[in-house]
Structure formats: C-alpha cells, structure tokens
Amino acid sequence: MEHEKYMRRCFELARRATGLVSPNPLVGSLLVKDGNLISEGWHREFGSPHAEAEALNQAGAESAGCDLYCNLEPCSHTNKKTPPCVPHIIGSGIKRVVISNRDPNPDVNGEGILKLREAGIEVIEGILEDEGRELNKFFFHFITKRTPYVTVKIAQTLDGKITSCEGKQTRITGVDALRDVHKLRNSYDAVLVGSKTVSIDDPQLNVRRINGRNPIRIVLDCELNLPLDRKIFNSRDPEKTWVFTGKNNDAERIEKLKASGVRVFEFDSDGANCIGICHILKFLGEQNIASLLIEGGAGTFTKFLSANQFDELIVYHAPLFFARGVTAILEPFETVLKPWSVRILGKDTKTVFKKEN
Ligand SMILES: NC(=O)c1ccc[n+]([C@@H]2O[C@H](COP(=O)([O-])OP(=O)(O)OC[C@H]3O[C@@H](n4cnc5c(N)ncnc54)[C@H](OP(=O)(O)O)[C@@H]3O)[C@@H](O)[C@H]2O)c1
C-alpha cells in the first residue's frame, strides 16, 4: 500500500509537465526515509534535469539511506543531453529503488535496474504498472515504433452524425466536452484535420479553454486550395500551422503561406490525390512528433480508421438524434475495439476505445 501511495504521487508530479517534455516520458520521483517524505522532483521540460536528479539534488546529503520512488526505470546511458541517473543514485547512498515501469528505450530496457542491483541497491519494479504505462503511452509507443501514437477523436450524435447538414458546421457537444478537448490538445504534440473541416468550420485548433500550450496544427490540403483567410493561417504562432500538400501545386500560393510563417510540406500523392497515411506518420516521427490527435472530419477519420493507422478512438456522444446529416465513419473498418473508459461530461458521454490486442 505504501508503495502504491508514493507511486501515485510520482504520477501526479509527472503530470505537471504534460505537453512539455515530448518526446521524453513524463516522470516524477520522490525520496522517503523512515516513512517521511524527504524531497520530490519531476522532469519539467525537454532537456531539463531528470526527475530523480531533481529529487536527489533537493535532498542533498539527506539522500543517504532513503528509498527512491520513480515511475520509470532510471537511465544509465550517456548518449543524451542530461547525465545518467544511475551513477547519481548509487553515489547518493540510496538504499532501495521502487519503480512502476521498465524503460522500453532500447538504450535502457533493464540496464538501469541491473546496474543498481550490481551496486547492491534493492530494486522493486511493477508498482501500478498499467497506470504507469497509460501515463506514458505516447512515449512507450514512440520509442519503439518511431511514429506517433494516434488518437481519432469524434464528437457525434447518438445516431453517429457529426453535422446535421453536409457543408455546414453543427455544434454537437457542450462546454464540458469542449474543455476536455482542449485538455487533449494540450497533451498531444500535434492535431490534424482535413481541408474541408478548415474550409467549413474555420477552427483555431489551439488551447483556449484551459491554461496550456498549443499543439502543432496540421491540415491535409492535397490541392492547396484553402482560402488564406482561415483562422489557422492567421494565428499568433504561424510556425505551428503545418500544411501537408501534394507536389506541383501553385508555387505563388506556397510562397505566400511560407512568408506568413506557416510551414508547407509537399508529399508524393498515392494516385487517388491522397497522401499515404503511413507516409504522414513516418514523416511526423522524423520530426519527433510522438502523439497525434485526429480532429476530423468524416473523410479524414475514415482514412485513419480504415488504414488501421490509429491506437485509440475517443467518441464524445451528445444526447442528440439528427436522423440526417454526415456520418462520422464513412465505411466499415476491420479493427476490433474494446471500451477502455467511460465518463460523463455534462450532458455528453466520453468513451475511450483501444484496440483489442
Ligand atoms: N463532429 C466532429 O467531430 C467533427 C469534427 C471535424 C469536422 N466535422 C465536420 O465534418 C465535415 C467535414 O468533413 P469531410 O469529411 O467533408 O472532410 P474532411 O475530412 O474535413 O476533409 C477531407 C479533405 O481532407 C483532405 N484529406 C484528407 N485525407 C487526406 C490525405 N490522406 N491526403 C491528402 N488530403 C487528404 C482532402 O482534401 P482535398 O480535397 O483538398 O484533397 C479531403 O477532401 C464538416 O461539416 C465539419 O463540420 C465534424
């Protein structure tokens, strides 16, 4: 029970850096001696000291004889910006290390635990392992696959409609669900929409309803014909708007976008005037984008789902029934999904589905 209590606190500390450490993991750490909390730390932003180093530095000489809790296996490798934590832990006289997850990074993956044990430090692993994996699902996916963790997020009526009339926007969910979407945007590296959503809805795709940072906003516009007065082309952080388009489009238009600070990336099209989903994900991985939220519309949802290029599906259901309008998913897909969690948000319901392994 003690181990779980302290590990939950590590998770809380780790979450403080949501959206700030990617593609690194969220990590919290604390030191305990004789049942007393001595110090706490967390990995605050990409490139900053690791959580264990923060907790050890704060405790100073008091570290000797402490138990160190950390949700992720301490690192032992040197090919990175920050010094490895294992020698620091050994040198500080820590008696026991308690962790939730092994670090799947091929450079660590058990090596940190081995070195601690070789130095005579007791290591307990696997405390709240599933919660730890969920906390760092983006990192665990990215470090092994080198492509982003993809979540498809749909707001729909009970009869599966995302708008009541083709070519028009219909507000589906209430303020609680909207706020929840802004929390998601704050935690994902990038959000992505199809060109018609930009044309019809003119979304900002930023974080406004909570305090947070904006994700990168990607729009798929194969023919590059979206009006340039759309909000995502006129934001305060234009470098965060990325347009993915086909080759040989209007050079003048590309220059105009680039001059405004927007980034334009030209891809080979797959013949059907489409950029292959696998190419998109590989490219994003190369840009260190570890998590991607697909925000619509129907054509774009369907492409990711039918290509089986997603890891999670979030559906916000509103207690509405349109009977007409546009259906969220335009064609059947094969992937078997299992419900993961259900939450009530005002009048709406949020259901998270994950793939059946
Ligand atoms: N309730 C919700 O959750 C929600 C969310 C978002 C939008 N919506 C609604 O959805 C509707 C729009 O949906 P929609 O299905 O018409 O369009 P959409 O998915 O927003 O956009 C489709 C367009 O995106 C581009 N695209 C998508 N995948 C691509 C790929 N792999 N490569 C290149 N381009 C790609 C293509 O643009 P090109 O034609 O330029 O090639 C395609 O025609 C709107 O009414 C909006 O209000 C609802």
The ligand as a MOL file (V3000), in Angstrom:
LIG
                    3D

  0  0  0     0  0            999 V3000
M  V30 BEGIN CTAB
M  V30 COUNTS 48 52 0 0 0
M  V30 BEGIN ATOM
M  V30 1 N -18.2590 16.4410 -35.0070 0
M  V30 2 C -16.9640 16.2870 -35.2470 0
M  V30 3 O -16.2380 15.6100 -34.5180 0
M  V30 4 C -16.3790 16.9890 -36.4430 0
M  V30 5 C -15.0050 17.2630 -36.4550 0
M  V30 6 C -14.4710 17.8760 -37.5840 0
M  V30 7 C -15.3000 18.1950 -38.6520 0
M  V30 8 N -16.6140 17.9280 -38.5850 0 CHG=1
M  V30 9 C -17.4800 18.2070 -39.7400 0
M  V30 10 O -17.0360 17.3700 -40.7920 0
M  V30 11 C -17.3230 17.9790 -42.0260 0
M  V30 12 C -16.1170 17.8970 -42.9040 0
M  V30 13 O -15.7710 16.5340 -43.0810 0
M  V30 14 P -15.4230 15.9710 -44.5200 0
M  V30 15 O -15.4680 14.5000 -44.4240 0
M  V30 16 O -16.2980 16.6260 -45.5290 0 CHG=-1
M  V30 17 O -13.9790 16.4980 -44.8050 0
M  V30 18 P -12.5630 16.4910 -44.0290 0
M  V30 19 O -12.2240 15.1250 -43.5330 0
M  V30 20 O -12.5110 17.6290 -43.0940 0
M  V30 21 O -11.6320 16.8720 -45.2400 0
M  V30 22 C -11.4820 15.9640 -46.2950 0
M  V30 23 C -10.4070 16.5100 -47.1800 0
M  V30 24 O -9.1700 16.4950 -46.4700 0
M  V30 25 C -8.1350 16.1950 -47.3630 0
M  V30 26 N -7.5290 14.9220 -46.9820 0
M  V30 27 C -7.9830 14.0110 -46.0960 0
M  V30 28 N -7.1340 12.9670 -46.0360 0
M  V30 29 C -6.1410 13.2410 -46.9040 0
M  V30 30 C -4.9670 12.5770 -47.2980 0
M  V30 31 N -4.6390 11.3820 -46.7700 0
M  V30 32 N -4.1800 13.1690 -48.2040 0
M  V30 33 C -4.4970 14.3670 -48.7170 0
M  V30 34 N -5.5810 15.0510 -48.3950 0
M  V30 35 C -6.3870 14.4860 -47.5080 0
M  V30 36 C -8.7610 16.0860 -48.7550 0
M  V30 37 O -8.6720 17.3970 -49.2390 0
M  V30 38 P -8.5780 17.7850 -50.7650 0
M  V30 39 O -9.9980 17.7040 -51.2180 0
M  V30 40 O -8.0280 19.1570 -50.7130 0
M  V30 41 O -7.7120 16.8140 -51.4490 0
M  V30 42 C -10.1950 15.7050 -48.4180 0
M  V30 43 O -11.0810 16.0650 -49.4350 0
M  V30 44 C -17.7320 19.4080 -41.7200 0
M  V30 45 O -19.1320 19.5420 -41.8900 0
M  V30 46 C -17.3670 19.5970 -40.2720 0
M  V30 47 O -18.2860 20.4870 -39.6380 0
M  V30 48 C -17.1670 17.3380 -37.5030 0
M  V30 END ATOM
M  V30 BEGIN BOND
M  V30 1 1 1 2
M  V30 2 2 2 3
M  V30 3 1 2 4
M  V30 4 1 4 5
M  V30 5 2 4 48
M  V30 6 2 5 6
M  V30 7 1 6 7
M  V30 8 2 7 8
M  V30 9 1 8 9
M  V30 10 1 8 48
M  V30 11 1 9 10
M  V30 12 1 9 46
M  V30 13 1 10 11
M  V30 14 1 11 12
M  V30 15 1 11 44
M  V30 16 1 12 13
M  V30 17 1 13 14
M  V30 18 2 14 15
M  V30 19 1 14 16
M  V30 20 1 14 17
M  V30 21 1 17 18
M  V30 22 2 18 19
M  V30 23 1 18 20
M  V30 24 1 18 21
M  V30 25 1 21 22
M  V30 26 1 22 23
M  V30 27 1 23 24
M  V30 28 1 23 42
M  V30 29 1 24 25
M  V30 30 1 25 26
M  V30 31 1 25 36
M  V30 32 1 26 27
M  V30 33 1 26 35
M  V30 34 2 27 28
M  V30 35 1 28 29
M  V30 36 1 29 30
M  V30 37 2 29 35
M  V30 38 1 30 31
M  V30 39 2 30 32
M  V30 40 1 32 33
M  V30 41 2 33 34
M  V30 42 1 34 35
M  V30 43 1 36 37
M  V30 44 1 36 42
M  V30 45 1 37 38
M  V30 46 2 38 39
M  V30 47 1 38 40
M  V30 48 1 38 41
M  V30 49 1 42 43
M  V30 50 1 44 45
M  V30 51 1 44 46
M  V30 52 1 46 47
M  V30 END BOND
M  V30 END CTAB
M  END
